[in-house]
């Protein structure tokens, strides 16, 4: 992964400005939902994923560093996480700011445990 969990991996195929909204998100063991919102902001890039398809009404914030590959032709984003790892991630509250530094810290601690170095 990139040095920063909050930046896209150079090998991911990410191109700034490409609208990822609506892309399917694929974990290492299957589909987990769709991109509802995303950010390309340097040092704070993320995907907000609606995983309500298999867990009713839950959204998760995935740091961009968890993105392994983006397939613009098939409109899919592949992440280096299992469905269980995503499901067990810190709860996201839509009323909470996605840029909240304390929340980013909590996510960083959680996802750093799964980093592939």
N, C-alpha and C positions, 0 to 999 in steps of 0.2 A: 504494500500500500504506500501511498505518498507519505512524506514525513508528517504532514498535517492531515488529521482525520477530516478536517473541514475543507479539503480541496480534492478535486478529481484526480485520480491516478493518471499519469501521462499516457499509459497504455489503454485507457478505458474507451478511447474514441470520442470523448466528449468534445463538442465544439460549442464555444460560448455563443449564446444567441439562439441555439436550436431549442424550440419549445418542446419540453418533455411532458407537458400536461397530457394526461390520458394514456401515456405509455404503460404497458403491462410491466409489472415488476416480478422478476423470477429469482427465487432463492436457489441455493444449491440443490434443493430437493423438491422444487415445484413452485408454482405460481403463488404469490402472496397478495396481489392486489394491483392497484393502479396509482400512478402519480397524480395527486390532486393539485399539488403546488410544488414549486422548486425555486432554488436560488443559485445563481452563478457567482454570487458575491465572493471575492477573493478572501480566503480565511474564514468564511462563514457559509460555504456552499452546502446545500442539503436537498433532500427530497422529502416531501410530506406525502406519505403513502396511505391511502385508504385501504385497510385490510379487512373491511367489513364483509367481504365476500366469504371469508371463512371464520372470522371472529366478529360477530355482530357489533357494528358501530365503533370500531376502534381505528384510530389513526396513529401512525408512528412517524417519528422524524428520524430519517437515516442520514448521517453525515455523508457527504459526497465521497469520502475516502472509502466507503464500503462498496462503491460501485466498481464492479470488475470490468463490465463491458456494456456499451450502448449500441444497439442495433437499430439504426434509424429506418431501415427498410421494413423490418418487421414491427417497428415501434415497441421495442422491448428494452428494459434495463435489467441487467444481470448483476446481482449483489453477491459478495463473498460471505454470505450468512445462510444459516438454515432457517426453515420456517419457525422452528422452536425458538431460536435466538431472537428472531424478529418479534415473535409473539411475547416473549419475556422481557422485551426492552422496556425502559422507563416509560410510564404512561405519558401520553401527550394530551394536553388540554388545549383545545382550539382557542380558548380565551387567554391562554398564556402566550406571551410574545415568542415567536420562533427565534428571535435574536437574543433571548434572555441568557446572559452569560452564565448564570448559576445552572440553568437547565442544560446548556452546552457542556458544562463541566461534568454534570451527572451523566450525560450521554457519552462523553469522552471516556469516562471511567468504565462504563459498561462495555462499550465497543472495543476499547483498547485490549481487553481480555481476549478478544477474538481475532486480533490482527495477525496477519500472515506476514512475517518479516522475511 
